Amino acid sequence: MTAPGNADSNDRLDAVREYWNNHVHDWKVARSPAGTPEFFEEIEAYRFEKLHYLPLRVDFNGYADERILDVGCGVGNDLARFAKGGANVVGIDLAEHSIDLARANFEQRGLAGHFEVMNGESMSFEDDAFDLVYCHTVLHFTANPSAMVKEIRRVLKPGGTAILMTVNRHSWLNVTQRLMKIEIDHLDAPIFDQYTYAQFQSLLEPFAKVKIVCERFPVPTKVHKGWKARLYNDLFVGPFNRLPHSWVERSGHHFLAFAEK
Ligand SMILES: C[S@@+](CC[C@H](N)C(=O)[O-])C[C@H]1O[C@@H](n2cnc3c(N)ncnc32)[C@H](O)[C@@H]1O
């Protein structure tokens, strides 16, 4: 299953695959049985409430007839938005469970898409195959992010764009998590690297032009309960979001890069 490489990196990828086969992203917010239409709707509603910046930053309807690849597509909800906008979409993921769910998601929505279990660090696609490569919440979880970035650039057409997200090491969420000792998702993943702005810039060096924005500011939590959650929801979220944006801009929990080949 794993592409040729050294034994250590193959072991690391096997651990990543095993973890994500058992921890499908945002799974725990769904109340409905896995794989049902309601299950995908619940995960999508949660995601786009938490990441309300996504449709503002990413023009999901702007790629009609273009070829889009989603690396580490999970259950395929973002890719479904591109597909609804008329794009020809391909989703890959290291975890078979995600790919099975992504296929079911598309089938139930009546959308066309091609899905494969594949390692984003070593893809079987030809050079210059896609107009857009999308990769959200994946780079910090993979064994060799630099190999993934090089592969993404390779499969992108000249002049094409990659939209790449990772986690900001110095974010408001990390500070809150340390101060309040709250759980954040996937801290138990075998690999969870977080980046400074400069480290992310240097990871993206293979690209000709890169713009990085900081996003993901506080929204009320739905997954935590008890007094900490009440304190956070009632006394933190509102006042934080009323601070001048220029004061907190660089503390966004997500770095979102638009990188041109
Ligand atoms: C946090 S989930 C994100 C899923 C989806 N992109 C989203 O934003 O909801 C991380 C996903 O990346 C996948 N992944 C991690 N390393 C990968 C790799 N080397 N190649 C392909 N997929 C990978 C995992 O299997 C998992 O489904």
Ligand as a Chemical Component Dictionary entry (heavy atoms), coordinates in Angstrom:
data_LIG
# 
_chem_comp.id                   LIG 
_chem_comp.type                 NON-POLYMER 
_chem_comp.pdbx_formal_charge   0 
_chem_comp.three_letter_code    LIG 
# 
loop_
_chem_comp_atom.comp_id 
_chem_comp_atom.atom_id 
_chem_comp_atom.alt_atom_id 
_chem_comp_atom.type_symbol 
_chem_comp_atom.charge 
_chem_comp_atom.model_Cartn_x 
_chem_comp_atom.model_Cartn_y 
_chem_comp_atom.model_Cartn_z 
_chem_comp_atom.pdbx_ordinal 
LIG C1  C1  C 0  -8.191  16.156 9.545 1  
LIG S1  S1  S 1  -8.577  15.144 8.207 2  
LIG C2  C2  C 0  -9.054  16.381 7.005 3  
LIG C3  C3  C 0  -10.024 15.862 5.994 4  
LIG C4  C4  C 0  -10.555 16.933 5.053 5  
LIG N1  N1  N 0  -9.524  17.483 4.209 6  
LIG C5  C5  C 0  -11.195 18.038 5.863 7  
LIG O1  O1  O 0  -10.651 19.149 5.905 8  
LIG O2  O2  O -1 -12.244 17.762 6.470 9  
LIG C6  C6  C 0  -6.961  14.661 7.596 10 
LIG C7  C7  C 0  -7.042  13.711 6.430 11 
LIG O3  O3  O 0  -5.772  13.670 5.774 12 
LIG C8  C8  C 0  -5.539  12.348 5.366 13 
LIG N2  N2  N 0  -4.093  12.167 5.127 14 
LIG C9  C9  C 0  -3.089  12.284 6.017 15 
LIG N3  N3  N 0  -1.903  12.049 5.420 16 
LIG C10 C10 C 0  -2.170  11.792 4.118 17 
LIG C11 C11 C 0  -1.373  11.460 3.001 18 
LIG N4  N4  N 0  -0.046  11.342 3.094 19 
LIG N5  N5  N 0  -1.975  11.254 1.805 20 
LIG C12 C12 C 0  -3.330  11.362 1.692 21 
LIG N6  N6  N 0  -4.144  11.659 2.725 22 
LIG C13 C13 C 0  -3.571  11.869 3.931 23 
LIG C14 C14 C 0  -6.104  11.516 6.503 24 
LIG O4  O4  O 0  -6.330  10.189 6.152 25 
LIG C15 C15 C 0  -7.370  12.290 6.852 26 
LIG O5  O5  O 0  -8.487  11.815 6.142 27 
# 
loop_
_chem_comp_bond.comp_id 
_chem_comp_bond.atom_id_1 
_chem_comp_bond.atom_id_2 
_chem_comp_bond.value_order 
_chem_comp_bond.pdbx_ordinal 
LIG C1  S1  SING 1  
LIG S1  C2  SING 2  
LIG S1  C6  SING 3  
LIG C2  C3  SING 4  
LIG C3  C4  SING 5  
LIG C4  N1  SING 6  
LIG C4  C5  SING 7  
LIG C5  O1  DOUB 8  
LIG C5  O2  SING 9  
LIG C6  C7  SING 10 
LIG C7  O3  SING 11 
LIG C7  C15 SING 12 
LIG O3  C8  SING 13 
LIG C8  N2  SING 14 
LIG C8  C14 SING 15 
LIG N2  C9  SING 16 
LIG N2  C13 SING 17 
LIG C9  N3  DOUB 18 
LIG N3  C10 SING 19 
LIG C10 C11 SING 20 
LIG C10 C13 DOUB 21 
LIG C11 N4  SING 22 
LIG C11 N5  DOUB 23 
LIG N5  C12 SING 24 
LIG C12 N6  DOUB 25 
LIG N6  C13 SING 26 
LIG C14 O4  SING 27 
LIG C14 C15 SING 28 
LIG C15 O5  SING 29 
# 
